[in-house]
Structure formats: C-alpha cells, structure tokens
Amino acid sequence: MNPFTDDTLRALARQHGTPLWVYDAATIRQRIADLRAFDTIRYAQKANSNTHLLRLMRAEGVVVDAVSRGEILRALAAGYSADDAPCGASGIVFTADLFDAATLATVVEHRVPVNAGSIDMLHQLGAASPGHKVWLRINPGFGHGHSNKTNTGGEHSKHGIWHAQLDAALAAVRQHGLQLVGLHMHIGSGVDYGHLQQVCQAMVDLVKRADCDLQAISAGGGLSIPYREGDARINTTHYFSLWNTARQAVATHLGHGVHLEIEPGRYLVAESGVLLTEVRATKPMGDNRFTLVDAGFSDLMRPSMYGAYHAMSLIAQDGTPRATVDTVVAGPLCESGDVFTQGDGGVVQRRALPEARVGDLLVLHDAGAYGASMSSNYNSRPLAAEVLVDGGQARLIRRRQSFGELLALEVV
Ligand code: LLP
C-alpha cells in the first residue's frame, strides 16, 4: 500500500531529494490499534529503529524489543527505560542468542530484562547480575517464514533454546537465582497462519512440561502483511483469539492470571512506508526493458536478499498518462543482483508498470519494515534521508548521510 498522494510525494522529492524513505504515522497508529487486544504490544524495532518512530510507539503505549546494544541505546534515547511498565511489562527487553561483553554490561547497567536464546547467556548473565529478570526463548522444533532465511524454528535455525533443553535452562535460572518472567516463542517472520494452532499448542505443552511458575507468555512476531494485491490481510481478531485460548490454558495450569505479549515488527510499520526513487535511465536489453532508478539494494535489500515482492507505482513528472509496459526495475549499484523485480534465487522478473521516462518518480510500496534498517553503504553510497508525515505535517527524521560522514571513520 501507498498511503501518500502523488502531490505529497512530488513535493517531498523536490524538497529532500531521492532516494527518500517516507512514513505515515496514521498507518502505524492503525496497525497498533489492530493489536490492542493483547496485554502488551512489544515492537521489534529491528524492522525500523529510527528514534522518532520509537517515540511514536512509546506515545501509543507500545514497548520495545532490542536485539543489540545499539537497539538498547536507541530505546533509551527515545525515552524508554527497562522499568517503563505499561500493563506491567518492561519497557525494553533484550532478545539474543549470545552476549558480547559490552552488551552484557549495558543490559546489567540498565536492568534490561533478557530474553535468552542460549543457556550460556543464562550463565553469563547470572554471574554478572544474579536476580536479573529473564525470559526463555524456546525453539519448539519447527518454524515457518516467507523465506528460509526468515524461518527461526527447527534444527536448522540458530535461534532459541532447543525445546528439549528447557529443564536444563530452568536449572540454570535457579542456579543463579534469576527471576523468570516468561516463555517466548518466535518461529519465523512473514508467516502464513495455517500452523498457528500448532504454535499455540506448543506453548501450552511447554508450560505444562516446565517445572516453574511464569507471569507471562510471548507470542513473538512474524505477522505478515499483504505485499501483493490480492494477498489477504491477517485477521488479528482470530490471531488474538487463538493466543488468548493458549493463555487461558496456561493460566488454568498455573492457577493464576498470565500476561500475553505480542512482538511484531513488520506488521506495525511495513505498510506505513514507501521508498521514493527517481528514474534516471531506461534501456532495452534484448527482449527486456530496464528501468533504472537511483535507489539500490544498498537502500532496500529485501528483493535481492529474499526475492521479496514490493508493489510499485509510477508518478509521471508531467502527469501524462503512460502505456503499460513490462519492465525490469533495477538500481545504480555495480552488481547484477541490484534488481527490485526478482524472485527467490535471483531470477530477474518483469513487472507491468506505466512506461517510465527519465525524471519520473518510482515508488516502492510497503517498505517501512526492514528497509532503512537494513540499508548499507555498499558502493560508497550514503544512507538515504527519512521523512515522517503526521497529521498533514512532513518532518525530516533522518537527514541524508554526507560523504564526509562516510569517510570520517577512516580518518584515524
Ligand atoms: N521477535 C523476534 C525474536 C524476531 O527475531 C523477529 C524478527 C521479530 C520478533 C519480528 O518479526 P516480524 O514481526 O517483523 O516478522 N529482514 C527480514 C525479516 C527478519 C526478521 C528477523 N526477526 C525481512 O525483511 O523480511
């Protein structure tokens, strides 16, 4: 989806240049509203960790997940603290499968609860900070994702504590006097929902097997969005109701109420954002027609990395109607895989789009999640600027990186 009018995007491109990320606050608020039935919405900020978006989340009562020291520091910069406790949940939770020394020190200093994906983490945390709050992230032995690269369950995944090791993990928790908050499962990203019942059942079975008490369970993230026209939007009422049933089974087993968290990244921000690019060249290559734009996989990596599909639209600079043509859309990088229209395995595909001319704007839709946050400086290209539109007001929330900033780290 593209929440913006052509006129808005034309004006922003004129003012800030391209490539440009543009986000719509109202869409983010709408997606948050879809999930209000959960006790806690914990935003997986890896999807987009701009501090202005984190502040928006905080104002809406959404707490955050952090997966690195940098993400913890971003959450703190946005005003979160580990003690922020809307609905009794910690403002920040750190989720990982390992600690480096600096991250462990930061977690301890700011008393950030840890969602541990390995027993080694429990020993290291326990030694540094006895009594620290922990969640256990459990790999239930199966997973799903929109690509193999986003499947986080099963024995081929590095994520989480293997389900059969739950007792050993609980022993480590007890050994160090760590305070167990809850069990967490995130089995993949961009998931279809055929198996949701199976995931909920796995959580209930885990709790019944575990010799421990819990305050909370986390459903993880993974909720998909309709990237393609015709994709169904997930039914969040149904999604909640399956997890709520699991929560009730857990509560009955434990004999007290249990808090239910959800941890989406993509669902909250993907549809709010577009990547605005300018067409800089068009050329035939045998039977293919290439449309070359000024953003590449250094900006939006998802098509090259996963064969991910992003809908596109064209804003003709002169507003004239254009015939529809099949075209390959590619970027400026000196690498053949820098193509926005490709399938899994890197097979270049054609897309039916209005015939582009140099100077037109090409809009890549649904780019608010895993867009800017996965950008790189490949080919020495500076990071693009980001704009947030809220209530008719457009605000620059990250300026374009300068070449001087790129070089600065090498001046030693
Ligand atoms: N919780 C945990 C522990 C995670 O590892 C992830 C995503 C999430 C929550 C949020 O998942 P979401 O709701 O956004 O699907 N770069 C890939 C996605 C990788 C996701 C990694 N972990 C993409 O562009 O599709």
Boltz pocket constraint, residues with backbone or C-beta under 6 A from the ligand:
constraints:
  - pocket:
      binder: B
      contacts: [[A, 44], [A, 47], [A, 65], [A, 95], [A, 149], [A, 150], [A, 152], [A, 186], [A, 188], [A, 189], [A, 190], [A, 220], [A, 221], [A, 222], [A, 223], [A, 263], [A, 264], [A, 265], [A, 266], [A, 267], [A, 302], [A, 306], [A, 369], [A, 370]]
      max_distance: 6.0
